[in-house]
Amino acid sequence: MGKVKTHKAASKRFSLTKSGKVKLNHTNRRHKLGLKTAKRKRQLRKTGYLSESMAPNIRTLLPRS
């Protein structure tokens, strides 16, 4: 039986909390920031959490986390 390996692209984008939630950084914070309002940019700074319906998909990609 082969090793259980971590999906490296997913490990760079997501992390798991102690309670098992999937944590992520928001998108749309790289360029064209002059077009976005200060409120929108401020809210995108906060950490996001993946919905509970999508979380099991990511947890299978991150077996060692």
N, CA, C and O atoms as a printed pandas DataFrame, in Angstrom:
     atom_number atom_name residue_name chain_id  residue_number  x_coord  y_coord  z_coord
0              1         N          MET        A               1    0.837   -1.184    0.000
1              2        CA          MET        A               1    0.000    0.000    0.000
2              3         C          MET        A               1    0.881    1.246    0.000
3              4         O          MET        A               1    1.872    1.320    0.726
4              5         N          GLY        A               2    0.505    2.223   -0.824
5              6        CA          GLY        A               2    1.313    3.427   -0.957
6              7         C          GLY        A               2    1.105    4.395    0.195
7              8         O          GLY        A               2    0.229    4.214    1.041
8              9         N          LYS        A               3    1.937    5.427    0.202
9             10        CA          LYS        A               3    1.841    6.452    1.229
10            11         C          LYS        A               3    0.631    7.343    0.967
11            12         O          LYS        A               3    0.191    7.506   -0.171
12            13         N          VAL        A               4    0.108    7.909    2.038
13            14        CA          VAL        A               4   -0.942    8.911    1.921
14            15         C          VAL        A               4   -0.252   10.256    1.769
15            16         O          VAL        A               4    0.496   10.681    2.649
16            17         N          LYS        A               5   -0.505   10.920    0.659
17            18        CA          LYS        A               5    0.214   12.153    0.370
18            19         C          LYS        A               5   -0.711   13.360    0.421
19            20         O          LYS        A               5   -1.902   13.267    0.123
20            21         N          THR        A               6   -0.141   14.481    0.800
21            22        CA          THR        A               6   -0.858   15.749    0.872
22            23         C          THR        A               6   -0.906   16.394   -0.504
23            24         O          THR        A               6    0.088   16.387   -1.231
24            25         N          HIS        A               7   -2.048   16.946   -0.861
25            26        CA          HIS        A               7   -2.186   17.700   -2.109
26            27         C          HIS        A               7   -1.533   19.061   -1.887
27            28         O          HIS        A               7   -2.054   19.885   -1.135
28            29         N          LYS        A               8   -0.390   19.301   -2.541
29            30        CA          LYS        A               8    0.438   20.466   -2.237
30            31         C          LYS        A               8   -0.237   21.794   -2.598
31            32         O          LYS        A               8   -0.055   22.789   -1.896
32            33         N          ALA        A               9   -1.008   21.817   -3.676
33            34        CA          ALA        A               9   -1.697   23.060   -4.046
34            35         C          ALA        A               9   -2.733   23.427   -2.984
35            36         O          ALA        A               9   -2.901   24.600   -2.653
36            37         N          ALA        A              10   -3.422   22.424   -2.458
37            38        CA          ALA        A              10   -4.425   22.684   -1.419
38            39         C          ALA        A              10   -3.757   23.096   -0.113
39            40         O          ALA        A              10   -4.296   23.924    0.622
40            41         N          SER        A              11   -2.589   22.527    0.185
41            42        CA          SER        A              11   -1.920   22.858    1.450
42            43         C          SER        A              11   -1.417   24.299    1.453
43            44         O          SER        A              11   -1.251   24.890    2.519
44            45         N          LYS        A              12   -1.173   24.871    0.273
45            46        CA          LYS        A              12   -0.728   26.251    0.192
46            47         C          LYS        A              12   -1.891   27.233    0.322
47            48         O          LYS        A              12   -1.675   28.401    0.646
48            49         N          ARG        A              13   -3.107   26.783    0.076
49            50        CA          ARG        A              13   -4.270   27.662    0.082
50            51         C          ARG        A              13   -5.140   27.514    1.322
51            52         O          ARG        A              13   -5.810   28.466    1.720
52            53         N          PHE        A              14   -5.140   26.335    1.938
53            54        CA          PHE        A              14   -6.029   26.049    3.052
54            55         C          PHE        A              14   -5.235   25.535    4.244
55            56         O          PHE        A              14   -4.155   24.966    4.090
56            57         N          SER        A              15   -5.788   25.743    5.435
57            58        CA          SER        A              15   -5.232   25.130    6.635
58            59         C          SER        A              15   -6.393   24.745    7.534
59            60         O          SER        A              15   -7.481   25.313    7.437
60            61         N          LEU        A              16   -6.156   23.779    8.408
61            62        CA          LEU        A              16   -7.198   23.298    9.297
62            63         C          LEU        A              16   -6.993   23.871   10.694
63            64         O          LEU        A              16   -5.868   23.974   11.182
64            65         N          THR        A              17   -8.106   24.243   11.325
65            66        CA          THR        A              17   -8.052   24.698   12.702
66            67         C          THR        A              17   -8.132   23.486   13.619
67            68         O          THR        A              17   -8.363   22.371   13.153
68            69         N          LYS        A              18   -7.943   23.695   14.917
69            70        CA          LYS        A              18   -8.018   22.592   15.873
70            71         C          LYS        A              18   -9.408   21.976   15.915
71            72         O          LYS        A              18   -9.551   20.776   16.153
72            73         N          SER        A              19  -10.433   22.791   15.686
73            74        CA          SER        A              19  -11.803   22.272   15.717
74            75         C          SER        A              19  -12.196   21.608   14.414
75            76         O          SER        A              19  -13.289   21.050   14.314
76            77         N          GLY        A              20  -11.309   21.656   13.389
77            78        CA          GLY        A              20  -11.587   20.965   12.134
78            79         C          GLY        A              20  -12.135   21.843   11.033
79            80         O          GLY        A              20  -12.425   21.354    9.941
80            81         N          LYS        A              21  -12.283   23.144   11.296
81            82        CA          LYS        A              21  -12.747   24.042   10.239
82            83         C          LYS        A              21  -11.621   24.266    9.235
83            84         O          LYS        A              21  -10.443   24.150    9.571
84            85         N          VAL        A              22  -12.000   24.589    8.001
85            86        CA          VAL        A              22  -11.017   24.855    6.956
86            87         C          VAL        A              22  -10.879   26.360    6.799
87            88         O          VAL        A              22  -11.845   27.055    6.487
88            89         N          LYS        A              23   -9.664   26.857    7.019
89            90        CA          LYS        A              23   -9.374   28.285    7.000
90            91         C          LYS        A              23   -8.748   28.652    5.663
91            92         O          LYS        A              23   -7.972   27.879    5.101
92            93         N          LEU        A              24   -9.088   29.847    5.147
93            94        CA          LEU        A              24   -8.544   30.278    3.861
94            95         C          LEU        A              24   -8.378   31.780    3.838
95            96         O          LEU        A              24   -8.980   32.492    4.643
96            97         N          ASN        A              25   -7.569   32.260    2.926
97            98        CA          ASN        A              25   -7.428   33.689    2.688
98            99         C          ASN        A              25   -8.347   34.083    1.541
99           100         O          ASN        A              25   -8.530   33.322    0.591
100          101         N          HIS        A              26   -8.922   35.272    1.637
101          102        CA          HIS        A              26   -9.815   35.746    0.591
102          103         C          HIS        A              26   -9.053   36.040   -0.696
103          104         O          HIS        A              26   -7.858   36.337   -0.674
104          105         N          THR        A              27   -9.761   35.954   -1.807
105          106        CA          THR        A              27   -9.193   36.295   -3.105
106          107         C          THR        A              27   -9.442   37.778   -3.388
107          108         O          THR        A              27  -10.026   38.485   -2.567
108          109         N          ASN        A              28   -8.997   38.233   -4.541
109          110        CA          ASN        A              28   -9.193   39.621   -5.015
110          111         C          ASN        A              28   -8.423   40.655   -4.207
111          112         O          ASN        A              28   -8.901   41.775   -4.027
112          113         N          ARG        A              29   -7.241   40.298   -3.718
113          114        CA          ARG        A              29   -6.427   41.248   -2.961
114          115         C          ARG        A              29   -5.056   41.461   -3.603
115          116         O          ARG        A              29   -4.134   41.898   -2.914
116          117         N          ARG        A              30   -4.888   41.169   -4.890
117          118        CA          ARG        A              30   -3.574   41.227   -5.517
118          119         C          ARG        A              30   -3.365   42.460   -6.382
119          120         O          ARG        A              30   -2.341   43.135   -6.276
120          121         N          HIS        A              31   -4.323   42.748   -7.226
121          122        CA          HIS        A              31   -4.130   43.869   -8.153
122          123         C          HIS        A              31   -5.461   44.553   -8.411
123          124         O          HIS        A              31   -6.519   44.065   -8.012
124          125         N          LYS        A              32   -5.388   45.690   -9.085
125          126        CA          LYS        A              32   -6.558   46.531   -9.342
126          127         C          LYS        A              32   -7.222   46.960   -8.040
127          128         O          LYS        A              32   -8.449   46.995   -7.943
128          129         N          LEU        A              33   -6.414   47.284   -7.051
129          130        CA          LEU        A              33   -6.956   47.645   -5.744
130          131         C          LEU        A              33   -7.513   49.057   -5.728
131          132         O          LEU        A              33   -8.290   49.411   -4.841
132          133         N          GLY        A              34   -7.120   49.868   -6.706
133          134        CA          GLY        A              34   -7.653   51.222   -6.770
134          135         C          GLY        A              34   -9.116   51.264   -7.148
135          136         O          GLY        A              34   -9.800   52.248   -6.865
136          137         N          LEU        A              35   -9.609   50.212   -7.784
137          138        CA          LEU        A              35  -11.013   50.158   -8.191
138          139         C          LEU        A              35  -11.923   49.679   -7.075
139          140         O          LEU        A              35  -13.141   49.839   -7.154
140          141         N          LYS        A              36  -11.349   49.099   -6.045
141          142        CA          LYS        A              36  -12.150   48.521   -4.963
142          143         C          LYS        A              36  -12.254   49.519   -3.815
143          144         O          LYS        A              36  -11.321   50.273   -3.542
144          145         N          THR        A              37  -13.396   49.509   -3.157
145          146        CA          THR        A              37  -13.607   50.438   -2.056
146          147         C          THR        A              37  -12.777   50.012   -0.845
147          148         O          THR        A              37  -12.370   48.856   -0.727
148          149         N          ALA        A              38  -12.537   50.962    0.045
149          150        CA          ALA        A              38  -11.770   50.678    1.258
150          151         C          ALA        A              38  -12.489   49.652    2.119
151          152         O          ALA        A              38  -11.845   48.808    2.742
152          153         N          LYS        A              39  -13.796   49.712    2.162
153          154        CA          LYS        A              39  -14.575   48.748    2.949
154          155         C          LYS        A              39  -14.384   47.340    2.423
155          156         O          LYS        A              39  -14.203   46.394    3.191
156          157         N          ARG        A              40  -14.428   47.211    1.108
157          158        CA          ARG        A              40  -14.269   45.888    0.497
158          159         C          ARG        A              40  -12.885   45.311    0.760
159          160         O          ARG        A              40  -12.749   44.131    1.083
160          161         N          LYS        A              41  -11.860   46.145    0.621
161          162        CA          LYS        A              41  -10.488   45.682    0.863
162          163         C          LYS        A              41  -10.278   45.327    2.330
163          164         O          LYS        A              41   -9.579   44.365    2.647
164          165         N          ARG        A              42  -10.878   46.097    3.213
165          166        CA          ARG        A              42  -10.756   45.829    4.649
166          167         C          ARG        A              42  -11.420   44.506    5.015
167          168         O          ARG        A              42  -10.883   43.743    5.819
168          169         N          GLN        A              43  -12.574   44.235    4.434
169          170        CA          GLN        A              43  -13.278   42.994    4.735
170          171         C          GLN        A              43  -12.562   41.782    4.139
171          172         O          GLN        A              43  -12.643   40.686    4.695
172          173         N          LEU        A              44  -11.867   41.962    3.022
173          174        CA          LEU        A              44  -11.128   40.865    2.412
174          175         C          LEU        A              44   -9.866   40.517    3.198
175          176         O          LEU        A              44   -9.290   39.448    2.998
176          177         N          ARG        A              45   -9.432   41.409    4.088
177          178        CA          ARG        A              45   -8.259   41.147    4.905
178          179         C          ARG        A              45   -8.496   40.044    5.912
179          180         O          ARG        A              45   -7.571   39.318    6.276
180          181         N          LYS        A              46   -9.731   39.917    6.363
181          182        CA          LYS        A              46  -10.057   38.944    7.400
182          183         C          LYS        A              46   -9.927   37.524    6.875
183          184         O          LYS        A              46  -10.047   37.275    5.676
184          185         N          THR        A              47   -9.682   36.604    7.789
185          186        CA          THR        A              47   -9.600   35.195    7.436
186          187         C          THR        A              47  -10.991   34.672    7.128
187          188         O          THR        A              47  -11.956   34.993    7.822
188          189         N          GLY        A              48  -11.084   33.866    6.084
189          190        CA          GLY        A              48  -12.350   33.255    5.735
190          191         C          GLY        A              48  -12.373   31.800    6.140
191          192         O          GLY        A              48  -11.327   31.185    6.347
192          193         N          TYR        A              49  -13.568   31.252    6.251
193          194        CA          TYR        A              49  -13.734   29.844    6.569
194          195         C          TYR        A              49  -14.587   29.202    5.492
195          196         O          TYR        A              49  -15.580   29.775    5.045
196          197         N          LEU        A              50  -14.200   28.034    5.091
197          198        CA          LEU        A              50  -14.912   27.326    4.035
198          199         C          LEU        A              50  -16.242   26.818    4.563
199          200         O          LEU        A              50  -16.360   26.499    5.746
200          201         N          SER        A              51  -17.245   26.742    3.696
201          202        CA          SER        A              51  -18.557   26.265    4.127
202          203         C          SER        A              51  -18.463   24.793    4.528
203          204         O          SER        A              51  -17.602   24.055    4.049
204          205         N          GLU        A              52  -19.354   24.394    5.401
205          206        CA          GLU        A              52  -19.322   23.022    5.918
206          207         C          GLU        A              52  -19.614   21.990    4.828
207          208         O          GLU        A              52  -19.219   20.831    4.954
208          209         N          SER        A              53  -20.297   22.396    3.766
209          210        CA          SER        A              53  -20.584   21.447    2.687
210          211         C          SER        A              53  -19.350   21.184    1.817
211          212         O          SER        A              53  -19.221   20.105    1.240
212          213         N          MET        A              54  -18.436   22.171    1.719
213          214        CA          MET        A              54  -17.226   21.995    0.916
214          215         C          MET        A              54  -16.035   21.499    1.728
215          216         O          MET        A              54  -15.069   20.993    1.157
216          217         N          ALA        A              55  -16.089   21.635    3.049
217          218        CA          ALA        A              55  -14.959   21.300    3.906
218          219         C          ALA        A              55  -14.494   19.848    3.790
219          220         O          ALA        A              55  -13.285   19.616    3.780
220          221         N          PRO        A              56  -15.389   18.855    3.701
221          222        CA          PRO        A              56  -14.903   17.466    3.584
222          223         C          PRO        A              56  -14.041   17.216    2.348
223          224         O          PRO        A              56  -13.138   16.380    2.382
224          225         N          ASN        A              57  -14.312   17.931    1.261
225          226        CA          ASN        A              57  -13.502   17.772    0.055
226          227         C          ASN        A              57  -12.056   18.197    0.299
227          228         O          ASN        A              57  -11.125   17.539   -0.166
228          229         N          ILE        A              58  -11.871   19.281    1.018
229          230        CA          ILE        A              58  -10.533   19.788    1.290
230          231         C          ILE        A              58   -9.834   18.944    2.350
231          232         O          ILE        A              58   -8.622   18.736    2.287
232          233         N          ARG        A              59  -10.608   18.456    3.329
233          234        CA          ARG        A              59   -9.995   17.620    4.372
234          235         C          ARG        A              59   -9.406   16.347    3.790
235          236         O          ARG        A              59   -8.408   15.841    4.305
236          237         N          THR        A              60  -10.000   15.818    2.728
237          238        CA          THR        A              60   -9.424   14.608    2.103
238          239         C          THR        A              60   -8.109   14.919    1.417
239          240         O          THR        A              60   -7.249   14.046    1.301
240          241         N          LEU        A              61   -7.939   16.168    0.956
241          242        CA          LEU        A              61   -6.691   16.560    0.306
242          243         C          LEU        A              61   -5.587   16.860    1.307
243          244         O          LEU        A              61   -4.410   16.873    0.949
244          245         N          LEU        A              62   -5.963   17.104    2.572
245          246        CA          LEU        A              62   -4.995   17.450    3.612
246          247         C          LEU        A              62   -5.014   16.392    4.724
247          248         O          LEU        A              62   -5.456   16.688    5.834
248          249         N          PRO        A              63   -4.551   15.185    4.458
249          250        CA          PRO        A              63   -4.674   14.131    5.475
250          251         C          PRO        A              63   -3.743   14.325    6.663
251          252         O          PRO        A              63   -4.052   13.839    7.750
252          253         N          ARG        A              64   -2.623   15.009    6.504
253          254        CA          ARG        A              64   -1.638   15.131    7.578
254          255         C          ARG        A              64   -1.805   16.385    8.409
255          256         O          ARG        A              64   -1.047   16.592    9.356
256          257         N          SER        A              65   -2.775   17.231    8.084
257          258        CA          SER        A              65   -2.925   18.498    8.811
258          259         C          SER        A              65   -3.690   18.314   10.093
259          260         O          SER        A              65   -3.907   19.278   10.827
